[in-house]
Amino acid sequence: MALKFNTERWQKWRENTTKHYRFVIMNEDTFEEVGSYKLTLMNLYLFISTLLVMLTFLVFLLIAYTPIKEYLPGFQPLGNNDRRLLELTREVNRMGQEMQAQEVYINNLRRMLTGNPIREKDVPKVDMPDQSKKGETKKVGISEIDEEFRREDELERVGRIAKQARSVGFAPTEKAMEQLFFAAPVNGEISSHFDRQKSHYGVDVLAPRNTAIKAAMDGYVFLSEWTLETGNTVGIQHDNGILSFYKHNSSLLKKVGNFVRAGEAIAIVGNTGVLSSGPHLHFELWHKGKPVDPVDYVTF
């Protein structure tokens, strides 16, 4: 019964769609026939469907190949917002570093003007386990490739910090090292002198444990980390292409990017690293990529 009903409806729909109609256009005033067109419902359906498909295709072409897509939500080029966000993030980080450097400078200047510089008693004392006993540590040598790689890495860091220094107003001027003043990082007896042939590019200064180590000159910290051979190490980029290194510290008081003044505490004397056999400071001075004897410029 249902099949018969559906068949009748299908036949009726086919008859309706195949019936012919005449579309006449007449002049309203004279009733003159201007034109007439013979149509069927099927032809009308096909004409409307074709028109919709063509309009859809034209809209697609208009959006895909014209600047109109930039004004439509969801059609903006991918990645522009991400790149802009990354640029803003970098700018905020750079401004934050500049503000930190300026804050450290202002605080140190305030302490100097008020006659309250950093002293040893102001530096927190850190108790470190005694590593001076023989047999507790085993010296491990490093290959020439590792040493060269670490030097290249340090030079890259120096370049980055130097660029940052110029951005916050730290503009070095060339002077001879003999015309510069170097503050003694610590005062004490020198147990091992500078020896280029033995690759000992600094001096070992004996000092009591927990003694504050001070910066030799104004500069930016470009190295503040622990290494297997030298333990807790600080490196500072100074004016005139000068670098200073402070090794075997028990703890570090500054981070990479910090600006320090001459005489400001940067670390604590210790006995860290496999190349150390007792509490002391290993201090190095480098000028334009070459090590120099610190005794020629610093009075310990």
C-alpha positions as CSV (number, residue, x, y, z in Angstrom):
1,M,0.0,0.0,0.0
2,A,2.8,2.4,1.0
3,L,4.7,1.5,-2.2
4,K,1.7,2.3,-4.3
5,F,1.3,5.6,-2.6
6,N,5.0,6.6,-3.2
7,T,4.8,5.5,-6.8
8,E,1.7,7.7,-7.3
9,R,3.5,10.7,-5.7
10,W,6.6,10.2,-7.9
11,Q,4.5,10.1,-11.1
12,K,2.6,13.2,-10.0
13,W,5.8,15.1,-9.3
14,R,7.2,14.1,-12.7
15,E,4.1,15.3,-14.4
16,N,4.2,18.6,-12.6
17,T,7.9,19.1,-13.5
18,T,7.4,18.3,-17.2
19,K,4.4,20.5,-17.7
20,H,5.1,23.3,-20.0
21,Y,4.5,26.9,-19.0
22,R,4.7,30.1,-21.0
23,F,6.4,33.1,-19.5
24,V,5.0,36.2,-21.2
25,I,6.3,39.8,-20.9
26,M,3.7,42.4,-21.9
27,N,3.6,46.2,-22.2
28,E,1.4,47.4,-19.3
29,D,-0.1,50.3,-21.3
30,T,-0.8,48.7,-24.6
31,F,-0.9,45.0,-23.6
32,E,1.5,44.3,-26.4
33,E,3.4,41.1,-26.1
34,V,7.1,42.0,-25.8
35,G,8.4,38.4,-25.4
36,S,7.4,35.0,-24.3
37,Y,9.5,32.0,-23.0
38,K,8.5,28.4,-22.8
39,L,9.5,26.9,-19.4
40,T,9.1,23.8,-17.3
41,L,9.6,23.4,-13.6
42,M,12.6,21.1,-14.2
43,N,14.3,23.7,-16.4
44,L,13.6,26.3,-13.7
45,Y,15.2,24.1,-11.0
46,L,18.2,23.5,-13.2
47,F,18.6,27.2,-14.0
48,I,18.4,28.2,-10.3
49,S,20.8,25.5,-9.2
50,T,23.4,26.4,-11.9
51,L,23.1,30.1,-10.9
52,L,23.7,29.2,-7.2
53,V,26.8,27.1,-8.1
54,M,28.2,29.8,-10.3
55,L,27.7,32.5,-7.6
56,T,29.3,30.2,-5.0
57,F,32.3,29.7,-7.3
58,L,32.7,33.4,-8.0
59,V,32.5,34.2,-4.2
60,F,35.3,31.6,-3.6
61,L,37.5,33.1,-6.3
62,L,36.9,36.6,-4.9
63,I,37.9,35.6,-1.4
64,A,40.8,33.4,-2.4
65,Y,42.6,35.7,-4.9
66,T,41.7,39.2,-3.7
67,P,42.7,41.3,-0.6
68,I,39.1,41.0,0.6
69,K,40.1,37.9,2.6
70,E,42.3,40.0,4.9
71,Y,39.1,41.7,6.2
72,L,37.2,38.5,6.9
73,P,37.5,36.8,10.3
74,G,39.3,33.5,10.0
75,F,41.1,34.3,6.7
76,Q,44.1,36.2,8.2
77,P,47.5,34.8,7.1
78,L,48.8,32.3,9.7
79,G,51.8,33.2,11.8
80,N,51.5,37.0,11.8
81,N,50.1,37.2,15.2
82,D,52.6,34.7,16.6
83,R,55.5,36.6,15.1
84,R,54.2,39.9,16.5
85,L,53.7,38.2,19.9
86,L,57.3,36.9,19.9
87,E,58.7,40.3,19.0
88,L,56.7,41.9,21.9
89,T,57.9,39.2,24.3
90,R,61.6,39.8,23.3
91,E,61.1,43.5,23.7
92,V,59.6,43.1,27.2
93,N,62.4,40.8,28.2
94,R,65.0,43.3,27.0
95,M,63.4,46.1,28.8
96,G,63.2,44.0,32.0
97,Q,66.9,43.3,31.8
98,E,67.6,47.0,31.3
99,M,65.5,47.8,34.3
100,Q,67.3,45.2,36.4
101,A,70.7,46.6,35.4
102,Q,69.6,50.1,36.2
103,E,68.2,49.1,39.5
104,V,71.4,47.4,40.5
105,Y,73.4,50.4,39.5
106,I,71.1,52.8,41.4
107,N,71.2,50.6,44.6
108,N,75.0,50.4,44.4
109,L,75.3,54.2,43.8
110,R,73.0,54.8,46.8
111,R,75.2,52.7,49.0
112,M,78.3,54.4,47.9
113,L,76.8,57.9,48.4
114,T,75.5,57.0,51.9
115,G,78.9,55.5,52.9
116,N,77.4,52.0,53.3
117,P,79.3,49.8,50.8
118,I,79.0,46.0,50.8
119,R,81.3,44.4,53.4
120,E,82.2,40.9,54.2
121,K,79.7,40.8,57.1
122,D,76.9,41.7,54.6
123,V,77.5,38.6,52.5
124,P,75.7,35.4,53.7
125,K,78.1,32.7,54.8
126,V,77.7,29.3,53.2
127,D,79.2,26.2,54.8
128,M,80.6,23.8,52.3
129,P,81.9,20.3,52.9
130,D,85.7,20.1,53.2
131,Q,87.2,18.9,50.0
132,S,90.8,19.4,50.9
133,K,91.5,15.8,51.9
134,K,93.4,13.8,49.4
135,G,91.7,10.9,47.8
136,E,88.2,12.4,48.0
137,T,88.2,13.7,44.4
138,K,89.8,12.5,41.3
139,K,91.1,14.9,38.7
140,V,89.6,14.4,35.3
141,G,91.4,15.8,32.3
142,I,89.6,17.5,29.4
143,S,90.3,17.1,25.8
144,E,91.6,19.9,23.5
145,I,88.3,19.8,21.6
146,D,86.3,20.3,24.8
147,E,88.5,23.2,25.9
148,E,88.2,24.9,22.5
149,F,84.4,24.4,22.5
150,R,84.2,26.0,25.9
151,R,86.3,29.0,24.9
152,E,84.1,29.5,21.8
153,D,81.0,29.4,24.0
154,E,82.5,31.9,26.4
155,L,83.3,34.2,23.5
156,E,79.7,34.0,22.2
157,R,78.5,34.9,25.7
158,V,80.8,37.9,25.8
159,G,79.4,39.1,22.5
160,R,75.9,38.9,23.7
161,I,76.6,40.7,26.9
162,A,78.6,43.3,25.1
163,K,75.6,44.1,22.8
164,Q,73.4,44.3,25.9
165,A,75.9,46.6,27.5
166,R,75.8,49.0,24.6
167,S,72.0,49.1,24.7
168,V,72.0,50.3,28.3
169,G,74.7,52.9,27.9
170,F,77.9,50.9,28.8
171,A,80.2,52.3,26.1
172,P,83.8,51.1,26.4
173,T,86.7,53.3,25.5
174,E,90.2,52.1,24.7
175,K,92.9,52.6,27.3
176,A,96.2,50.9,28.1
177,M,95.9,48.4,30.9
178,E,98.6,50.3,32.8
179,Q,96.3,53.3,33.0
180,L,93.5,51.3,34.6
181,F,92.8,50.6,38.2
182,F,92.1,47.1,39.3
183,A,90.6,46.3,42.7
184,A,92.0,43.3,44.5
185,P,89.3,40.5,44.5
186,V,90.8,39.2,47.8
187,N,93.8,40.0,49.9
188,G,96.1,37.1,50.7
189,E,99.2,35.1,49.9
190,I,99.7,33.9,46.3
191,S,100.3,30.1,46.4
192,S,100.6,29.6,42.6
193,H,101.8,32.2,40.1
194,F,100.9,32.8,36.4
195,D,102.6,30.2,34.2
196,R,101.7,30.2,30.5
197,Q,103.8,27.1,29.8
198,K,101.8,25.0,32.3
199,S,98.5,26.5,31.1
200,H,98.0,28.2,34.4
201,Y,96.6,31.5,33.2
202,G,96.0,33.1,36.5
203,V,97.1,33.3,40.2
204,D,95.9,31.3,43.2
205,V,95.3,33.5,46.2
206,L,94.9,31.9,49.6
207,A,92.0,33.3,51.6
208,P,89.9,32.0,54.5
209,R,86.7,30.1,53.7
210,N,83.6,32.3,53.3
211,T,85.6,35.4,52.4
212,A,83.8,37.7,50.0
213,I,85.2,38.0,46.5
214,K,85.0,41.4,44.9
215,A,84.8,42.5,41.3
216,A,88.2,43.8,40.0
217,M,86.5,46.5,37.7
218,D,83.1,47.6,36.6
219,G,81.5,45.3,34.1
220,Y,78.7,42.8,33.1
221,V,78.6,39.2,34.3
222,F,78.7,36.9,31.3
223,L,79.5,33.7,33.1
224,S,78.0,32.4,36.4
225,E,77.8,28.7,36.6
226,W,79.4,25.5,38.0
227,T,81.9,23.5,36.0
228,L,83.6,20.2,36.8
229,E,87.2,21.5,36.7
230,T,86.8,25.0,38.2
231,G,83.6,24.6,40.4
232,N,81.5,27.7,40.8
233,T,82.9,30.3,38.4
234,V,82.2,33.9,37.6
235,G,83.3,35.7,34.5
236,I,83.0,39.5,34.0
237,Q,83.2,41.6,30.8
238,H,85.0,44.9,31.4
239,D,85.9,47.9,29.4
240,N,88.8,47.9,27.0
241,G,88.4,44.3,25.9
242,I,89.2,42.9,29.4
243,L,87.8,39.8,31.0
244,S,88.2,38.6,34.5
245,F,87.5,35.1,35.9
246,Y,87.0,34.0,39.5
247,K,87.1,30.3,40.1
248,H,86.6,27.6,42.8
249,N,84.0,29.7,44.7
250,S,81.8,28.1,47.3
251,S,78.7,30.1,46.1
252,L,77.8,32.7,43.5
253,L,76.2,36.0,44.3
254,K,75.6,37.3,40.7
255,K,73.8,36.0,37.7
256,V,74.5,36.4,34.0
257,G,73.5,39.9,32.8
258,N,74.1,41.6,36.1
259,F,76.1,44.8,36.1
260,V,78.6,45.0,38.9
261,R,80.8,47.8,40.2
262,A,84.5,47.5,41.2
263,G,84.7,46.2,44.8
264,E,81.2,44.8,44.8
265,A,80.9,41.2,46.2
266,I,80.2,38.7,43.5
267,A,81.1,35.3,45.1
268,I,82.4,33.5,48.2
269,V,85.8,31.9,48.6
270,G,85.6,28.1,48.5
271,N,87.1,24.9,47.3
272,T,84.9,23.6,44.5
273,G,86.0,21.8,41.4
274,V,88.3,18.9,40.9
275,L,91.3,21.2,40.2
276,S,91.1,22.7,43.7
277,S,92.8,21.3,46.8
278,G,91.9,23.9,49.4
279,P,90.1,27.2,50.0
280,H,91.5,29.8,47.6
281,L,90.6,32.0,44.7
282,H,91.9,31.3,41.2
283,F,91.9,34.8,39.5
284,E,92.5,35.3,35.8
285,L,92.8,38.5,33.6
286,W,92.4,38.4,29.8
287,H,93.1,41.3,27.5
288,K,91.8,41.1,23.9
289,G,91.6,37.3,24.0
290,K,95.0,36.7,25.6
291,P,95.8,35.9,29.2
292,V,97.9,38.4,31.2
293,D,99.7,38.1,34.6
294,P,97.3,39.6,37.2
295,V,100.3,40.5,39.5
296,D,101.4,43.1,36.9
297,Y,98.1,45.1,37.5
298,V,96.6,44.0,40.8
299,T,98.0,44.3,44.4
300,F,96.8,41.3,46.4
